Amino acid sequence: LAVVVQDVDSIFDVDTLCALRNKVCEVAGKTYGVNHEDDVSIRLITDHMRSATFLISDGVMPTNEGRGYVLRRLIRRAARHGRLLG
């Protein structure tokens, strides 16, 4: 719905996620839209950070089972893509 209302092409161009995406780019020292592989990692990190934030705000902590395991996997996968960005 936000994509339609704001007339953008992607959920990552919506104002709320755009700020987070830009911060990921700033920390990684990358520019969004230049390299497809970098863009995939930037979008993945942005999405996983958003998801992890909601899980943590619901009281979930990284564990070896259930929702905690999902949170742990989100964080690890985002970290792996962060290493790919340099």
Secondary structure, 3 states (H helix, E strand, C coil): CHHHHHCCCCHHHCHHHHHHHHHHHHHHCCCCCCCHHHHHHHHHHHHHHHHHHHHHHCCCCCCCCHHHHHHHHHHHHHHHHHHHHC
